[in-house]
Amino acid sequence: MATMKKQAMAVALALAFLLSISAMATTGRYDEQIQQAASQKLQKAKHLQNVSSSVEDGIVTLTGTVNLYQDKLEAAKQIKKVREVTGVRNDITVAGATVADGQLQQKLAKKLAYDRVGYYDNAFNYIAVSVNDGVVTLTGDAVWDVPADSAVGIVAETPGVKDVVDDVRILPVSNFDNSIRVRTARAIYHDAVLGRYASDPVDPIRIVVDNGHVTLYGTVESSMDKNLAGIRANSVPGAFSVENKLVVD
């Protein structure tokens, strides 16, 4: 019995060795083809002329410079379409215009404020932006992925952005939360005093609801308006809690 076990183990080890040899033989088999196809794709795009590629074991490493962060993303996207590519290492440097952090943050905040104006979910998303050495960090909450993706797209296309950190959280799908969103919006915007904030869709009182917990974001004109918004939100039945983060301008 012991001899049979030893024989079986020896066969298994031999098979594993043969498989490893076979894998080694095929590793990198398509590298030359991948390199040729990748180079052709990069050369065809004028905005990617300064990008180079190298291939090892099916993994493409991209280096060089581009003007916009969006171009960096586009380069990786194009290379991923090449047959037999198993991965992309994106080491491209964004070497376009340099913009002061404060100026860039102000510009992006304005762009994001105007994004998705007129859509039903505009008042129910809150996305904040900060900039450090050209690296843009997005935080906040979105009802679904479209507003978050749109924000990243806007940032990526803006000159001066060197990198993007997307920390926007997609809120869980919940009919219960949707009901609270609608009822809270009605309670706030149907108020005779607070109704004027509905007339400027660029800067509404933003209502974020997560598992029954309500948080108010945005800028209001007075402490009275902030307190009143909190009172109206607290009057909505079903909400577990209300956190008032409105800022008085």
N, C-alpha and C positions, 0 to 999 in steps of 0.2 A: 504494500500500500504506500509506504514511504517512497519507494522507488518511482511509482507512478506519479506521485505528487511532484517529485523532483523533475521528472520528464516533462510534465505539463507546464511547470514553471519555466523550464528551459525553452520550451516551444513558445510560450508567451513572450519571454524576453527577446527571443530571436525575431518574432513577428514585430514587436515594438521597435526593434533596431532597424528592421527593413523599412518600416513605415517612416521612421525618422529620416532615413537615408533618402527615401523617395521624396519626402517633403523638402529636404534640403536641395534636392536636384531641381525641383520646380520653383523654389523660392527665387524671386528675381527674374524668372523666365521672361516676363513681359516688360521688364524695366526699360529696355531700349525702345520698344513700341510706345510705352507710356510717355517717355521723355520726348519723343518726336511729336506725338499728338499734343502734349502739353505746351511745348514750345510754339507750335503752330497756332494754338488758341490764343496764347499771350501776344504773339506778334500781330495777329489780326485786329486786336483791340488797341486803338491809339492811346487810350488812357492807361494801358498796361505795358507800354513799351519798355519801361524801366524795371520790369519785374522778371526775375529769372527763376528757373525751376531745376531741381535735382531729384532723382528718384533712387530709392533703395528699398528693395523687397516690396514694391507696390505702393510705398508711401512717398508722396510728393512733398518736398519742402520748397516753399515759396519765399524768396528773398527779394530785396530791392526796395524801391520807393514808389509811392503814389501820391496824388494831391489830396484826395478825399478818403475818409474812412470807408465810405460806401464803395470806393474802388477796391479797397482791400477785401471787403466782403465779396464783391463781384468776382475777383480773381479766384478765390477759393471755390466759389459756386461753379464757375466754369470748369475748373480742373476736376471737380467731383463728378462731372458728366463724362469724363474720359473713361473708356472701357478698361477694366482690370485694375483701376485705382482702388486701393483698400483704405486709404486715409490721406488727409492733407494736413501738413504742419504749416501754419500761416505765420511766417516771421517777417512779413512785409512791414516797412516803416512808413507811417503817414508823414510826409515831409512837406506838406502844403503850407499855406499861410499860418503864421502864428498870431493868435488873438489873445489879448489879456483875459484872464479868467473871469473877472467881473463883467467885462463887456460881453464875453461869450455867453455867460450865464443869463444875463439880462436879455440878450437876443433870443436865446433858446426858450426862455420862459414865456416871452411874448408869442413866439411861434406855436408853442404847445397850447397856450391859452386859446388861440384861434383854431386849433385843430378840432375837427369833428363838431364844430358849432352847427346846430340845427338837427343833430342826431338825438334820438330819444334818450340815449345813455349819457349825454354830455354832463348832466348835473350829478351823475352817480359814479363818476370816476374821479380819482384824485392822483395826479402824477406830478411829482416835484423833481427839480433838477438842481444839481450842484456840479461845480467844475473845479478841478485841482490839476494844475500843470497840463491843461488841455484834455485831461481824462474826464469824461462826463459820466456822472452816476445818476441813474433814474430810479426813483423810489416811489412808493405809493400803492394804490389798489385800483384795479380795473374790473368791471363787471364781466368782461370776456377778453379774449386775446387780441381782438382787432384794435382797440384803443392803445394797448401796450405796444403792439407791432408798429402801429402808425407813429407813435412817439419815437421809437428807435429809428424808424425810417427818416423822420425829420432831422434827428440829431446826426445821423450818419451822412446826410447830404450837406451838412453845414460846414463851411470852411473854418479851419481852426481846431476842429475836433480831432484828437489824436487816437482816442480809444473810447469805448463805451462799456459801461457796466450796467447791465439791465437787472435791477432788483425790484421791478414792479411785480406785485403779486396778483395773480388772477383769482378773484373771489370764487368760492364754491357755488355751483348752480343750486338755486333754492327758490322755490315758489313762495315760501314763507318770507324770505328776505325781499323778494320782488314786491310782495304786497306791502311790506313795511316801507320800502323805498317810495312807492307811489303815494301812500297815505302820509308819509312825512313831507314829501314835496308839496302835497296839497295843503297840509297844515301850515307850512311856512309861506308858500307863495300866494295863498288865498288870504293871508293876513293883510289888512289895509296898510300897515306900515312896511312890512317886508316885501310886499308885492312888487316894489320897484326893482328888486334885485333880479326878478324874472325878465325884466325888459332889456337887460344886458347879458346875452347868452355867453359872452366872452368871459365874464367873471361872475358866475353864479355862486350861490351858497351850495357847496358840494356836499352831497349826502352819501356817505359810505356805510353800507350795512353788511355786517359779517356775522352770520349765525345769530341774528336778532339784536346785535349790538350796533348802535348807531354812533357815527362820528361825523361831526360837522367841520368842514374846512372852507377856507376862502377869506375874503376881506370884506368887512362891513364898515359903515361910516361912523358908527358910534357904539359906545358900551351898551346903550339901551337896545340897539338893534341886535347886538350879540346876545344879550340876556333874553330878549324876546324870542329869538330864534331857538334858544335852548328850551324855553318854556313851551313853545309850540311843538318841538320835537318830543319833549317829555310827555306831551298830552296824547301821543299816538298809542293806542292800545296794542299790545303784543310785543313792543320793543322791550328788551331786557334791561338795557342801559343806554344812556346818552352821554357822549363825551364832546364837549364844546371846545373845538380848537380854532374857532373863528378869530381872526386878527383884526383889531380896530386900526383903521388907517387914520 
